[in-house]
Amino acid sequence: MDPYVNSVPFLAVRCVADTDEHLGACNFEANCVRASRIARDITVALLEELVRKNTK
């Protein structure tokens, strides 16, 4: 599968919202916050690396 939408390259970052300690719907909101932060941190690190490599 080519990672393109409308001829524009894209990357989807997914993060699991359940943990061993906090399973199920009762912890879903808290787990989503943590999963979102992890996905954000990965995305920011990837973008910073791309900028670093393209500014050499």
Biopython code that builds the backbone (N, CA, C, O; Angstrom):
import numpy as np
from Bio.PDB.StructureBuilder import StructureBuilder

atoms = [
    (1, "MET", "N", (0.841, -1.181, 0.000)),
    (1, "MET", "CA", (0.000, 0.000, 0.000)),
    (1, "MET", "C", (0.886, 1.244, 0.000)),
    (1, "MET", "O", (1.794, 1.366, 0.822)),
    (2, "ASP", "N", (0.623, 2.148, -0.907)),
    (2, "ASP", "CA", (1.365, 3.399, -0.956)),
    (2, "ASP", "C", (0.809, 4.370, 0.075)),
    (2, "ASP", "O", (-0.405, 4.554, 0.161)),
    (3, "PRO", "N", (1.683, 4.993, 0.859)),
    (3, "PRO", "CA", (1.207, 5.942, 1.886)),
    (3, "PRO", "C", (0.921, 7.319, 1.305)),
    (3, "PRO", "O", (1.568, 8.300, 1.673)),
    (4, "TYR", "N", (-0.048, 7.394, 0.395)),
    (4, "TYR", "CA", (-0.421, 8.660, -0.231)),
    (4, "TYR", "C", (-1.933, 8.845, -0.183)),
    (4, "TYR", "O", (-2.688, 7.883, -0.323)),
    (5, "VAL", "N", (-2.368, 10.075, 0.013)),
    (5, "VAL", "CA", (-3.770, 10.458, -0.091)),
    (5, "VAL", "C", (-3.798, 11.685, -0.985)),
    (5, "VAL", "O", (-3.150, 12.688, -0.685)),
    (6, "ASN", "N", (-4.535, 11.614, -2.066)),
    (6, "ASN", "CA", (-4.596, 12.723, -3.030)),
    (6, "ASN", "C", (-3.199, 13.137, -3.488)),
    (6, "ASN", "O", (-2.908, 14.326, -3.626)),
    (7, "SER", "N", (-2.341, 12.149, -3.720)),
    (7, "SER", "CA", (-0.966, 12.362, -4.193)),
    (7, "SER", "C", (-0.070, 13.084, -3.185)),
    (7, "SER", "O", (0.997, 13.578, -3.549)),
    (8, "VAL", "N", (-0.494, 13.147, -1.931)),
    (8, "VAL", "CA", (0.296, 13.777, -0.876)),
    (8, "VAL", "C", (0.733, 12.683, 0.100)),
    (8, "VAL", "O", (-0.107, 11.947, 0.618)),
    (9, "PRO", "N", (2.055, 12.569, 0.358)),
    (9, "PRO", "CA", (2.496, 11.537, 1.298)),
    (9, "PRO", "C", (1.965, 11.815, 2.707)),
    (9, "PRO", "O", (1.845, 12.969, 3.120)),
    (10, "PHE", "N", (1.654, 10.756, 3.428)),
    (10, "PHE", "CA", (1.178, 10.929, 4.799)),
    (10, "PHE", "C", (1.641, 9.769, 5.657)),
    (10, "PHE", "O", (2.023, 8.712, 5.154)),
    (11, "LEU", "N", (1.602, 9.985, 6.953)),
    (11, "LEU", "CA", (1.947, 8.965, 7.937)),
    (11, "LEU", "C", (0.878, 8.988, 9.024)),
    (11, "LEU", "O", (0.558, 10.048, 9.561)),
    (12, "ALA", "N", (0.336, 7.838, 9.341)),
    (12, "ALA", "CA", (-0.642, 7.742, 10.428)),
    (12, "ALA", "C", (0.064, 7.182, 11.656)),
    (12, "ALA", "O", (0.726, 6.147, 11.581)),
    (13, "VAL", "N", (-0.079, 7.866, 12.781)),
    (13, "VAL", "CA", (0.494, 7.403, 14.048)),
    (13, "VAL", "C", (-0.653, 6.966, 14.935)),
    (13, "VAL", "O", (-1.556, 7.747, 15.236)),
    (14, "ARG", "N", (-0.606, 5.711, 15.350)),
    (14, "ARG", "CA", (-1.659, 5.179, 16.228)),
    (14, "ARG", "C", (-1.027, 4.767, 17.539)),
    (14, "ARG", "O", (0.136, 4.364, 17.585)),
    (15, "CYS", "N", (-1.796, 4.870, 18.591)),
    (15, "CYS", "CA", (-1.303, 4.497, 19.914)),
    (15, "CYS", "C", (-2.429, 3.764, 20.645)),
    (15, "CYS", "O", (-3.580, 4.196, 20.602)),
    (16, "VAL", "N", (-2.103, 2.665, 21.309)),
    (16, "VAL", "CA", (-3.089, 1.864, 22.033)),
    (16, "VAL", "C", (-3.476, 2.596, 23.316)),
    (16, "VAL", "O", (-2.615, 3.103, 24.034)),
    (17, "ALA", "N", (-4.784, 2.646, 23.598)),
    (17, "ALA", "CA", (-5.276, 3.399, 24.750)),
    (17, "ALA", "C", (-5.471, 2.548, 26.006)),
    (17, "ALA", "O", (-5.858, 3.082, 27.045)),
    (18, "ASP", "N", (-5.218, 1.250, 25.939)),
    (18, "ASP", "CA", (-5.297, 0.404, 27.132)),
    (18, "ASP", "C", (-3.886, 0.094, 27.619)),
    (18, "ASP", "O", (-2.950, 0.003, 26.826)),
    (19, "THR", "N", (-3.747, -0.067, 28.925)),
    (19, "THR", "CA", (-2.472, -0.482, 29.505)),
    (19, "THR", "C", (-2.722, -1.712, 30.364)),
    (19, "THR", "O", (-3.872, -2.051, 30.645)),
    (20, "ASP", "N", (-1.668, -2.372, 30.776)),
    (20, "ASP", "CA", (-1.826, -3.535, 31.652)),
    (20, "ASP", "C", (-2.503, -3.164, 32.966)),
    (20, "ASP", "O", (-3.274, -3.947, 33.522)),
    (21, "GLU", "N", (-2.206, -1.962, 33.455)),
    (21, "GLU", "CA", (-2.754, -1.527, 34.744)),
    (21, "GLU", "C", (-4.153, -0.920, 34.639)),
    (21, "GLU", "O", (-4.922, -0.963, 35.599)),
    (22, "HIS", "N", (-4.483, -0.353, 33.471)),
    (22, "HIS", "CA", (-5.738, 0.394, 33.324)),
    (22, "HIS", "C", (-6.489, -0.062, 32.070)),
    (22, "HIS", "O", (-6.447, 0.600, 31.034)),
    (23, "LEU", "N", (-7.157, -1.171, 32.179)),
    (23, "LEU", "CA", (-7.911, -1.718, 31.057)),
    (23, "LEU", "C", (-9.357, -1.231, 31.083)),
    (23, "LEU", "O", (-9.890, -0.878, 32.135)),
    (24, "GLY", "N", (-9.973, -1.218, 29.919)),
    (24, "GLY", "CA", (-11.410, -1.029, 29.832)),
    (24, "GLY", "C", (-11.894, 0.394, 29.748)),
    (24, "GLY", "O", (-11.126, 1.354, 29.814)),
    (25, "ALA", "N", (-13.219, 0.495, 29.598)),
    (25, "ALA", "CA", (-13.879, 1.774, 29.355)),
    (25, "ALA", "C", (-13.768, 2.735, 30.534)),
    (25, "ALA", "O", (-13.758, 3.949, 30.334)),
    (26, "CYS", "N", (-13.686, 2.222, 31.751)),
    (26, "CYS", "CA", (-13.652, 3.120, 32.911)),
    (26, "CYS", "C", (-12.379, 3.968, 32.938)),
    (26, "CYS", "O", (-12.366, 5.027, 33.566)),
    (27, "ASN", "N", (-11.326, 3.532, 32.279)),
    (27, "ASN", "CA", (-10.074, 4.283, 32.230)),
    (27, "ASN", "C", (-9.795, 4.868, 30.851)),
    (27, "ASN", "O", (-8.708, 5.388, 30.599)),
    (28, "PHE", "N", (-10.773, 4.782, 29.966)),
    (28, "PHE", "CA", (-10.546, 5.162, 28.572)),
    (28, "PHE", "C", (-10.079, 6.605, 28.419)),
    (28, "PHE", "O", (-9.118, 6.859, 27.692)),
    (29, "GLU", "N", (-10.725, 7.546, 29.077)),
    (29, "GLU", "CA", (-10.368, 8.962, 28.939)),
    (29, "GLU", "C", (-8.937, 9.220, 29.392)),
    (29, "GLU", "O", (-8.176, 9.884, 28.687)),
    (30, "ALA", "N", (-8.564, 8.705, 30.554)),
    (30, "ALA", "CA", (-7.201, 8.898, 31.059)),
    (30, "ALA", "C", (-6.190, 8.236, 30.135)),
    (30, "ALA", "O", (-5.128, 8.799, 29.868)),
    (31, "ASN", "N", (-6.514, 7.044, 29.647)),
    (31, "ASN", "CA", (-5.611, 6.346, 28.742)),
    (31, "ASN", "C", (-5.469, 7.082, 27.415)),
    (31, "ASN", "O", (-4.388, 7.086, 26.825)),
    (32, "CYS", "N", (-6.548, 7.707, 26.938)),
    (32, "CYS", "CA", (-6.483, 8.475, 25.692)),
    (32, "CYS", "C", (-5.554, 9.673, 25.837)),
    (32, "CYS", "O", (-4.824, 10.009, 24.904)),
    (33, "VAL", "N", (-5.577, 10.308, 26.982)),
    (33, "VAL", "CA", (-4.686, 11.439, 27.216)),
    (33, "VAL", "C", (-3.239, 10.979, 27.111)),
    (33, "VAL", "O", (-2.429, 11.619, 26.440)),
    (34, "ARG", "N", (-2.912, 9.879, 27.769)),
    (34, "ARG", "CA", (-1.539, 9.357, 27.733)),
    (34, "ARG", "C", (-1.164, 8.917, 26.324)),
    (34, "ARG", "O", (-0.077, 9.234, 25.842)),
    (35, "ALA", "N", (-2.059, 8.187, 25.659)),
    (35, "ALA", "CA", (-1.788, 7.715, 24.300)),
    (35, "ALA", "C", (-1.605, 8.888, 23.349)),
    (35, "ALA", "O", (-0.753, 8.838, 22.462)),
    (36, "SER", "N", (-2.389, 9.936, 23.523)),
    (36, "SER", "CA", (-2.276, 11.125, 22.666)),
    (36, "SER", "C", (-0.938, 11.820, 22.869)),
    (36, "SER", "O", (-0.324, 12.284, 21.909)),
    (37, "ARG", "N", (-0.493, 11.893, 24.099)),
    (37, "ARG", "CA", (0.807, 12.514, 24.375)),
    (37, "ARG", "C", (1.947, 11.707, 23.761)),
    (37, "ARG", "O", (2.896, 12.278, 23.223)),
    (38, "ILE", "N", (1.858, 10.393, 23.838)),
    (38, "ILE", "CA", (2.881, 9.537, 23.237)),
    (38, "ILE", "C", (2.903, 9.742, 21.725)),
    (38, "ILE", "O", (3.973, 9.909, 21.138)),
    (39, "ALA", "N", (1.728, 9.731, 21.090)),
    (39, "ALA", "CA", (1.652, 9.939, 19.644)),
    (39, "ALA", "C", (2.181, 11.319, 19.262)),
    (39, "ALA", "O", (2.877, 11.463, 18.257)),
    (40, "ARG", "N", (1.852, 12.333, 20.062)),
    (40, "ARG", "CA", (2.364, 13.690, 19.817)),
    (40, "ARG", "C", (3.881, 13.721, 19.892)),
    (40, "ARG", "O", (4.539, 14.286, 19.019)),
    (41, "ASP", "N", (4.434, 13.115, 20.933)),
    (41, "ASP", "CA", (5.884, 13.129, 21.110)),
    (41, "ASP", "C", (6.599, 12.419, 19.960)),
    (41, "ASP", "O", (7.647, 12.876, 19.502)),
    (42, "ILE", "N", (6.038, 11.308, 19.496)),
    (42, "ILE", "CA", (6.623, 10.592, 18.364)),
    (42, "ILE", "C", (6.562, 11.455, 17.104)),
    (42, "ILE", "O", (7.534, 11.534, 16.353)),
    (43, "THR", "N", (5.427, 12.096, 16.879)),
    (43, "THR", "CA", (5.257, 12.939, 15.691)),
    (43, "THR", "C", (6.225, 14.120, 15.712)),
    (43, "THR", "O", (6.856, 14.422, 14.699)),
    (44, "VAL", "N", (6.345, 14.783, 16.851)),
    (44, "VAL", "CA", (7.256, 15.929, 16.973)),
    (44, "VAL", "C", (8.700, 15.479, 16.753)),
    (44, "VAL", "O", (9.450, 16.141, 16.037)),
    (45, "ALA", "N", (9.094, 14.364, 17.360)),
    (45, "ALA", "CA", (10.458, 13.862, 17.186)),
    (45, "ALA", "C", (10.736, 13.516, 15.721)),
    (45, "ALA", "O", (11.820, 13.800, 15.211)),
    (46, "LEU", "N", (9.778, 12.917, 15.060)),
    (46, "LEU", "CA", (9.942, 12.574, 13.648)),
    (46, "LEU", "C", (10.094, 13.837, 12.797)),
    (46, "LEU", "O", (10.971, 13.905, 11.936)),
    (47, "LEU", "N", (9.242, 14.833, 13.037)),
    (47, "LEU", "CA", (9.333, 16.083, 12.280)),
    (47, "LEU", "C", (10.660, 16.802, 12.541)),
    (47, "LEU", "O", (11.264, 17.347, 11.618)),
    (48, "GLU", "N", (11.105, 16.803, 13.783)),
    (48, "GLU", "CA", (12.392, 17.429, 14.101)),
    (48, "GLU", "C", (13.538, 16.717, 13.388)),
    (48, "GLU", "O", (14.465, 17.365, 12.902)),
    (49, "GLU", "N", (13.478, 15.411, 13.323)),
    (49, "GLU", "CA", (14.506, 14.639, 12.623)),
    (49, "GLU", "C", (14.487, 14.938, 11.127)),
    (49, "GLU", "O", (15.543, 15.080, 10.511)),
    (50, "LEU", "N", (13.303, 15.035, 10.543)),
    (50, "LEU", "CA", (13.201, 15.362, 9.128)),
    (50, "LEU", "C", (13.765, 16.753, 8.837)),
    (50, "LEU", "O", (14.467, 16.941, 7.843)),
    (51, "VAL", "N", (13.465, 17.713, 9.687)),
    (51, "VAL", "CA", (13.997, 19.066, 9.516)),
    (51, "VAL", "C", (15.518, 19.040, 9.648)),
    (51, "VAL", "O", (16.223, 19.656, 8.848)),
    (52, "ARG", "N", (16.024, 18.328, 10.656)),
    (52, "ARG", "CA", (17.464, 18.243, 10.862)),
    (52, "ARG", "C", (18.169, 17.655, 9.639)),
    (52, "ARG", "O", (19.206, 18.160, 9.210)),
    (53, "LYS", "N", (17.602, 16.593, 9.087)),
    (53, "LYS", "CA", (18.216, 15.942, 7.930)),
    (53, "LYS", "C", (18.136, 16.809, 6.683)),
    (53, "LYS", "O", (19.027, 16.754, 5.836)),
    (54, "ASN", "N", (17.083, 17.608, 6.556)),
    (54, "ASN", "CA", (16.901, 18.427, 5.353)),
    (54, "ASN", "C", (17.600, 19.780, 5.440)),
    (54, "ASN", "O", (17.615, 20.523, 4.459)),
    (55, "THR", "N", (18.175, 20.113, 6.586)),
    (55, "THR", "CA", (18.873, 21.392, 6.721)),
    (55, "THR", "C", (20.388, 21.214, 6.760)),
    (55, "THR", "O", (21.118, 22.152, 7.081)),
    (56, "LYS", "N", (20.852, 20.033, 6.439)),
    (56, "LYS", "CA", (22.308, 19.776, 6.405)),
    (56, "LYS", "C", (22.899, 20.324, 5.145)),
    (56, "LYS", "O", (24.106, 20.210, 4.928)),
]
sb = StructureBuilder()
sb.init_structure("model")
sb.init_model(0)
sb.init_chain("A")
sb.init_seg("    ")
for serial, (resi, resn, name, xyz) in enumerate(atoms, 1):
    if name == "N":
        sb.init_residue(resn, " ", resi, " ")
    sb.init_atom(name, np.array(xyz, "f"), 0.0, 1.0, " ", f" {name:<3s}", serial, name[0])
structure = sb.get_structure()
